[in-house]
Every structure is written in structure tokens, then in C-alpha cells.
Amino acid sequence: MKRRPAACVALALFLLLLLLPVGLLKESPPITQKQTGRIEGRVARWTIKDEGMQLNLVNCRIQAGGTSVHADQILVYLSGAADYPVGADLSLSGTIYPVETPTNPGQFDSSLYYGAKGISCTVFAENAQILALHPAPLRENLLQLKKRLGEVYDALFSEEDAGVLRAMVLGEKSALDSDTKNLYQKNGISHLLAISGLHISLIGMGLYRILRRLTGYYLPAGIFSILLIAAYGWMAGAALSALRAVIMCVLMVAADLVGRSYDMLTAMGIAAIALLLPSPLNSRQSAFLLSFGAVLGIALLLPVLRLYRPKQGRLFQALGVSLSVLAVTFPVLLCAFSEYSLYSVLLNLLVIPLMSVLMTAAIFCGLAGLLLPGAARIPALPCRLILLFYRRMGELCLKLPGSVLSIGTPERWKNALNYSMVGVA
């Protein structure tokens, strides 16, 4: 680790933030109780919902209860469809709700989740008015592209399959129905629904290698691929797992451009520092812990397993990856969900190899739907077949005895003991 200072700094920073009380990492909320008021802010992102629109407003001014306070970012819900482009300054009125704190043990901590995103309160707006426009064509066009791709999936697939593809390709988990979400979660394959390293590397590194072979030039192919990776990560919602994957993939391309070898632990350390410094609360997010834990297991434990079996077939390689990831992420899974899918390791051996085919077909399907709607039916066929296979295998696993083990949340000393044993190994 002496040759990996970034990884050492990231580990020290993470442990420090983990030991600090959560209260020191949180900012004081500008609104502490429900009240009506007026808000002004600039649109940073918009999302179409079934009930209307969701807006992320930044640099906000809240006027309520006779006082005026500032908020870095708030979440606004509007009923009905309207055109509020990125960069628009809005003035709106409605009911302001503070971010809820958990009142029962094991309850989802909304204040922790939204606090890590910099969101201090939510607003259910009754009306909105555009005060000024500050055009942001790149971000606006990316969101328009995301909207049109979602419409293509809605037109070609059933509601269930369209929701899965929206989550996998566009990062829109709100389109998932509850039954499908539970099916993936209880089978331990819900990571397929998140924009992660598999998605980013397939798009970024795949495009980089294709362009490099077609053009024969490294630099233009690398720059274009890096820009595309960053744009896709933002368009897909900039979730923690996606940001981690974007940073590591960009470093992988950059290492190839300058003729240096890529080191996974160093890239992971840089990504962790980049995510923890601006938002220390990320250290408490299950998405952060699971995403980085998976990479840490592959980087540290997988080489140890290979020492005992240097010559491995593809099945043993895939099994080694799954077991390495499980060894690091198992306590986090229990803390987040209080249950474990007994057959998840074996099921992942079946579903993960098909993800590259599914993602490639889904991307071609979306792009073809924009340009040649009739041609989109061709790549739509393998998407339907793979999603049907996922659904059938998930339903089969849930029928097996002991498919879901309700273990509960482990105590801290048990987690510490587990990681100590992993570290010794």
C-alpha cells in the first residue's frame, strides 16, 4: 500500500468520517416544520413523474413564517406537465416540508439520504413562474434525450419491461413497479437495476476501444469517450455508484492515453476522495458502501483466492468474483435490508453474463427507436427474452426452500469481527 497513497488517504478519510457523530456531518436544516411559503431558485435538473414533475432547484431563497433563509438545494414536486428547462429561475409557492428523521429503529433515514445529496427540504408547489432564463443547452438536451429514450421503451415494451430498462439504462427507478423491484431485491440481483461499473465500462471502454481501432488514434478516441462517459453519468442521475464508476472509468482511459498501467485500488481511492470531500455524509450511504465494497473485494480478495487455484475456468472465475464481493458487502447488505438471498451467488452467475448483451441491445433499441422506429423491434427481441429469463429465474429461486433469510441487522461488534477476519485472510 506504500505505492498507493491515494488509497491510503481515502481509507483514512473514510474511517475518520465513520467514527465522527452523524450530527457533526449534517448541516442545520433551514426549515424545521411544515409551513407554506414562497421559494425562488434555479432549475438544475427536471424529471417527469406519473403525477407531474420533479425539479431540483439550487441557490434557493425560502420565504416562510416571516423570515427569509437560504438553501443550497431543494426538491420540488409539481402536478401536471410543464416546461421548466435547466437554467430557468423560478418563483413558486406551496407547502414546505422538512426532511424527515427516523422515529423507529430500522426506519429509512431520509435526512441522511437527502442530506448527502445536499437537499435540505421538499416542496409541493401549487404554482410556478419563470423569472429568467439562463440557457444550459448541454444539460437540457441530455434530459430531453433521456425523456425520448424512455418514451421509446414505453412504446416497445410492456410496462414491467419498460420500467426495468428505464432503471438499467436511464437510472429511472421510479418507473419500476413494486413487484418487480421486490423480485430483484429478494433475489439479491437488485444491483442490475443500478447504473454501475458494468454499465459505464460497457459504454465508455467499449466505445473507446472501437474508436481507437477505427481511427488508429488514441487521444481523440479517449477524449470523446471520457466526455461521453461523463455526460451519460450525469444524464442517468449521477447516483453514487454511477459517479464512482465514471471516475474510475475515466482514470482507466486516461492511464491508457498516457501509457501508464491502471491500478484499481488507486482509482478507487481517488473516486472515494472525490465523493467524500464535498459530501461527508456519503460515508454513511449504503450505495456508497456497497459500490466501493464490491470493488474492494475484487481488488483485494480475488487475488488471494487465485493463489489457491491459479488455473481457473470461467465458472470458477465468476464464482470467485461473487464470493469476493460477498465477503466485503455481506454486513452492509444486512444493515441495509436485514435479509439475505441464499441463492444470490448462484443466480448472479446466470444473470450477470447476460447483462452485456442486454445493455447493448437496449442501447441500440433506444437509439434505433429515435431514428428508425421500425428497426428498433429487432434489438427489442433479445431484451424481452433476457428480461423474461431474469423474471422466471427469480420466481424459481423464491420458490426454493430458505430462499430469503431474515437475519436482521447485525451489531457493530459483529461487523467489526467480520471485517477483522476478512482483513487477516
C-alpha positions in Angstrom: 0.0 0.0 0.0 3.0 2.3 0.2 2.8 2.7 -3.6 -0.9 3.6 -3.3 -1.0 6.9 -1.4 -4.5 7.8 -2.8 -6.0 4.5 -1.5 -4.4 5.1 1.9 -5.7 8.6 2.2 -9.2 7.5 1.1 -9.2 4.8 3.7 -8.1 7.2 6.5 -10.7 9.7 5.4 -13.4 7.1 5.3 -12.6 5.7 8.8 -12.4 9.2 10.2 -15.9 10.2 8.8 -17.3 6.8 10.0 -16.1 7.5 13.6 -17.5 11.0 13.7 -21.1 11.5 15.0 -23.6 12.0 12.2 -24.7 15.3 13.8 -21.3 16.8 13.0 -21.6 15.9 9.3 -25.1 17.3 8.9 -25.9 20.9 8.2 -28.7 22.6 10.1 -31.9 22.5 8.1 -33.3 25.9 7.1 -36.9 24.6 7.7 -37.7 22.6 10.8 -41.5 22.3 10.5 -44.2 22.1 7.8 -45.3 25.5 6.6 -46.4 27.4 3.5 -44.2 29.9 1.8 -42.5 31.2 -1.4 -39.4 29.8 -3.0 -37.0 31.2 -5.6 -34.3 29.1 -7.2 -32.7 27.9 -10.4 -33.6 24.6 -12.1 -30.6 22.2 -12.1 -32.5 19.1 -13.2 -36.0 18.0 -14.0 -37.7 14.6 -14.1 -41.0 13.6 -15.5 -43.2 11.7 -12.9 -46.5 10.0 -13.3 -48.2 12.7 -11.1 -46.3 15.6 -12.7 -42.7 16.9 -12.5 -39.8 16.8 -10.0 -37.4 19.7 -10.0 -34.1 20.1 -8.4 -33.7 23.8 -7.5 -30.3 25.2 -6.5 -29.3 28.5 -4.8 -32.7 28.8 -3.3 -34.3 31.6 -1.2 -37.1 30.5 1.0 -39.6 33.0 2.5 -41.8 31.4 5.1 -43.1 32.4 8.6 -42.0 36.0 8.2 -38.3 35.0 7.6 -36.1 34.5 4.6 -33.5 31.7 4.6 -31.1 30.3 2.0 -30.9 26.7 0.9 -28.3 25.1 -1.4 -30.8 22.7 -3.0 -34.4 21.7 -2.6 -36.7 19.1 -4.2 -39.9 20.5 -5.8 -42.9 18.4 -6.8 -45.4 20.0 -9.3 -48.6 18.4 -10.5 -49.1 18.4 -14.3 -46.6 18.7 -17.1 -44.9 22.0 -17.8 -41.8 23.3 -19.5 -39.2 24.4 -16.9 -35.8 24.0 -18.7 -32.5 23.7 -16.9 -31.2 27.1 -16.1 -34.6 28.7 -15.5 -35.0 30.9 -12.5 -38.4 30.1 -10.9 -40.6 31.7 -8.3 -43.1 29.3 -6.8 -45.4 28.9 -3.8 -46.5 25.9 -1.9 -46.2 23.7 1.2 -42.6 23.2 2.5 -41.7 20.0 4.4 -38.5 19.5 6.3 -36.6 16.3 5.5 -37.9 13.6 7.9 -35.7 12.0 10.5 -36.4 8.3 11.6 -38.6 7.8 14.6 -38.4 4.0 14.8 -35.3 1.7 14.8 -34.6 0.4 11.4 -36.7 3.1 9.6 -35.2 4.6 6.5 -33.2 7.7 7.3 -34.5 10.3 4.8 -32.4 13.1 6.4 -29.2 11.1 5.9 -30.1 10.2 2.3 -31.2 13.6 1.2 -28.5 15.3 3.3 -25.8 13.5 1.3 -27.3 15.0 -1.8 -27.4 18.4 -0.4 -31.2 18.6 -0.3 -32.5 20.3 2.8 -36.3 20.3 2.3 -39.0 19.3 -0.1 -41.8 21.5 -1.6 -45.2 20.6 -3.0 -45.7 23.6 -5.2 -49.1 24.9 -6.2 -47.9 27.2 -9.0 -44.6 28.3 -10.6 -43.5 31.3 -12.6 -40.4 31.7 -14.7 -38.4 34.8 -13.7 -35.5 34.5 -16.1 -33.7 32.0 -18.4 -30.1 31.1 -18.3 -29.8 28.5 -21.1 -27.9 25.3 -20.4 -28.2 23.6 -23.7 -26.0 20.6 -23.0 -27.7 19.5 -19.8 -31.2 20.3 -21.2 -30.6 18.3 -24.3 -29.3 15.4 -22.2 -32.5 15.4 -20.2 -34.6 15.7 -23.4 -32.7 12.7 -24.8 -33.4 10.7 -21.6 -37.1 11.5 -21.9 -37.3 10.4 -25.5 -35.4 7.2 -24.9 -37.9 6.5 -22.1 -40.8 7.0 -24.4 -39.2 4.6 -26.9 -39.0 1.9 -24.2 -42.6 2.6 -23.2 -43.8 2.2 -26.8 -41.9 -1.1 -27.5 -42.2 -3.0 -24.2 -44.7 -3.9 -21.6 -45.0 -1.6 -18.6 -42.9 -4.1 -16.5 -40.1 -4.5 -19.0 -40.1 -0.8 -19.8 -39.7 0.0 -16.1 -36.7 -2.4 -15.8 -35.0 -0.9 -18.9 -35.6 2.6 -17.7 -33.9 1.8 -14.5 -31.0 -0.2 -16.1 -30.2 2.2 -18.9 -31.6 5.6 -17.8 -31.4 5.4 -14.0 -35.1 6.0 -13.5 -36.0 3.6 -10.7 -39.3 5.4 -10.1 -40.7 3.7 -13.3 -40.3 0.3 -11.6 -43.4 -1.4 -10.2 -43.2 -2.6 -6.7 -43.5 -6.3 -7.6 -40.5 -6.2 -10.0 -38.4 -4.2 -7.5 -39.1 -6.8 -4.7 -38.4 -9.7 -7.1 -34.9 -8.3 -7.9 -34.2 -7.3 -4.3 -35.2 -10.5 -2.7 -33.1 -12.5 -5.1 -30.0 -10.4 -4.5 -29.8 -9.0 -8.1 -31.1 -5.5 -7.5 -27.6 -4.2 -8.4 -28.6 -4.9 -12.0 -31.1 -2.1 -11.7 -28.5 0.5 -10.7 -26.1 2.4 -13.1 -22.8 0.8 -12.0 -19.4 -0.1 -13.3 -20.8 -2.8 -15.6 -22.9 -0.2 -17.4 -20.3 2.5 -17.5 -17.4 0.3 -18.6 -19.5 -1.3 -21.4 -20.4 2.2 -22.8 -17.2 4.0 -22.1 -14.4 1.4 -22.5 -16.4 -0.4 -25.3 -16.7 2.9 -27.3 -13.0 3.8 -26.6 -11.7 0.5 -27.9 -14.0 0.7 -31.0 -13.0 4.3 -31.8 -9.3 3.5 -31.3 -9.4 0.6 -33.7 -11.4 2.5 -36.3 -9.4 5.7 -36.2 -6.0 4.5 -35.2 -5.7 7.5 -32.8 -5.7 7.2 -29.1 -6.2 10.8 -28.0 -9.3 11.7 -30.0 -10.9 8.4 -29.1 -10.0 8.8 -25.4 -11.3 12.4 -25.1 -14.5 11.6 -26.9 -15.1 8.5 -24.7 -14.3 10.5 -21.5 -16.8 13.2 -22.4 -19.5 10.6 -23.3 -18.9 8.7 -20.0 -19.3 11.9 -18.0 -22.4 13.0 -20.0 -24.0 9.6 -19.6 -23.3 9.5 -15.8 -25.0 12.9 -15.4 -27.9 12.0 -17.6 -28.5 8.8 -15.7 -29.0 10.7 -12.4 -25.4 11.0 -11.0 -26.0 8.3 -8.4 -23.1 7.3 -6.1 -22.5 4.0 -7.9 -22.6 5.8 -11.2 -20.2 8.5 -10.1 -17.8 6.0 -8.7 -17.8 4.1 -12.0 -17.5 7.2 -14.1 -14.4 8.4 -12.2 -12.7 5.0 -12.3 -13.5 4.5 -16.0 -12.2 8.0 -16.8 -8.9 7.1 -15.0 -8.7 3.9 -16.9 -8.9 5.7 -20.2 -6.6 8.4 -19.1 -4.0 5.8 -17.9 -4.1 4.2 -21.4 -3.7 7.6 -23.1 -0.5 8.5 -21.1 0.9 5.0 -21.4 0.6 4.1 -17.7 -0.8 0.9 -16.1 -4.2 1.2 -14.5 -4.4 0.4 -10.8 -7.8 -0.4 -9.4 -7.1 0.5 -5.8 -5.6 3.9 -6.7 -8.6 4.7 -9.0 -10.9 3.6 -6.2 -9.1 5.8 -3.7 -9.3 8.9 -6.0 -13.0 8.2 -6.6 -13.7 7.9 -2.8 -11.9 11.1 -2.0 -13.8 12.9 -4.8 -17.1 11.8 -3.4 -16.4 12.1 0.4 -14.8 15.6 0.5 -17.8 17.5 -0.9 -20.3 15.4 0.9 -19.0 13.6 4.1 -22.5 12.0 4.6 -21.8 9.8 1.6 -19.7 7.7 4.0 -23.0 6.5 5.6 -24.8 5.7 2.4 -25.5 2.0 1.7 -25.0 2.8 -2.0 -21.5 4.1 -1.3 -20.6 1.2 0.9 -21.9 -1.5 -1.5 -20.3 0.1 -4.6 -16.9 0.6 -3.1 -17.1 -2.7 -1.1 -17.7 -4.6 -4.3 -14.6 -3.0 -5.9 -12.5 -3.6 -2.8 -13.5 -7.3 -2.7 -12.4 -7.7 -6.3 -9.2 -5.8 -5.9 -8.1 -7.4 -2.6 -9.7 -10.8 -2.0 -10.0 -12.1 -5.6 -6.2 -12.3 -6.0 -6.0 -14.2 -2.7 -8.5 -16.8 -4.0 -6.5 -17.1 -7.2 -3.4 -18.0 -5.2 -5.1 -21.3 -4.1 -6.3 -22.1 -7.6 -4.1 -20.3 -10.3 -5.7 -22.1 -13.2 -9.4 -21.4 -13.2 -12.1 -21.9 -15.8 -14.7 -19.2 -16.4 -17.1 -20.7 -13.9 -14.6 -20.6 -11.1 -13.5 -17.1 -12.1 -17.1 -15.8 -11.9 -17.7 -17.7 -8.6 -14.5 -16.2 -7.2 -15.7 -12.7 -8.1 -19.1 -13.3 -6.5 -17.6 -14.7 -3.3 -15.0 -11.9 -3.1 -17.7 -9.2 -3.4 -20.0 -11.1 -0.9 -17.2 -11.3 1.8 -17.0 -7.5 1.9 -20.6 -6.4 1.3 -22.4 -9.0 3.4 -22.6 -6.9 6.6 -23.7 -3.9 4.6 -26.4 -5.9 2.9 -27.8 -7.0 6.3 -27.6 -3.4 7.7 -29.5 -2.1 4.7 -32.1 -4.8 4.1 -31.9 -7.1 7.2 -32.2 -10.1 5.0 -30.0 -12.2 2.6 -30.8 -14.1 -0.6 -29.4 -17.6 -0.1 -29.1 -18.4 -3.8 -28.0 -14.9 -4.9 -24.4 -16.0 -5.6 -25.5 -18.8 -8.0 -28.2 -16.7 -9.6 -25.7 -13.9 -10.3 -23.6 -16.5 -12.2 -26.5 -16.8 -14.6 -27.7 -13.2 -14.9 -24.5 -11.2 -14.9 -23.0 -12.7 -18.2 -26.2 -11.7 -20.0 -26.1 -8.1 -18.8 -23.6 -7.0 -21.5 -25.9 -8.4 -24.2 -29.0 -6.8 -22.6 -27.3 -3.4 -22.2 -26.0 -3.4 -25.8 -29.4 -4.5 -27.2 -31.2 -1.9 -25.0 -29.0 0.9 -26.1 -29.3 0.0 -29.8 -33.0 -0.4 -29.3 -33.3 3.1 -27.8 -31.2 4.8 -30.5 -33.0 2.9 -33.3 -36.3 4.0 -31.8 -35.3 7.6 -32.2 -34.0 7.3 -35.8 -35.8 4.3 -37.3 -38.7 3.2 -35.1 -39.4 0.0 -37.2 -35.8 -1.2 -36.9 -36.0 -0.9 -33.1 -38.1 -4.1 -32.9 -35.0 -6.2 -33.8 -32.8 -5.4 -30.8 -36.0 -5.3 -28.7 -36.4 -9.1 -29.1 -33.3 -10.2 -27.1 -34.2 -7.6 -24.5 -37.6 -9.3 -24.0 -36.1 -12.8 -23.9 -33.4 -11.9 -21.3 -35.8 -10.0 -19.1 -38.2 -12.9 -19.2 -35.3 -15.2 -18.3 -34.5 -12.9 -15.3 -38.1 -12.9 -14.2 -38.5 -16.7 -14.4 -35.2 -17.5 -12.7 -36.1 -15.0 -9.9 -39.5 -16.6 -9.4 -38.0 -20.0 -9.4 -35.4 -19.1 -6.7 -38.0 -17.6 -4.5 -39.9 -21.0 -4.5 -36.8 -22.9 -3.3 -36.5 -23.6 0.5 -34.8 -20.9 2.5 -34.6 -18.5 -0.4 -34.7 -15.4 1.7 -33.1 -15.5 5.2 -34.4 -12.8 7.6 -31.3 -12.4 9.7 -31.8 -8.8 11.0 -29.3 -6.0 11.5 -26.0 -7.2 13.0 -24.5 -5.4 16.0 -21.4 -3.3 15.4 -19.0 -5.6 17.1 -20.1 -8.4 14.9 -19.4 -6.3 11.8 -16.0 -5.3 13.2 -15.2 -9.0 13.9 -16.2 -10.0 10.4 -14.0 -7.4 8.7 -11.2 -8.2 11.0 -11.3 -11.9 9.9 -11.5 -10.8 6.2 -8.5 -8.5 6.8 -6.5 -11.3 8.4 -7.4 -13.6 5.5 
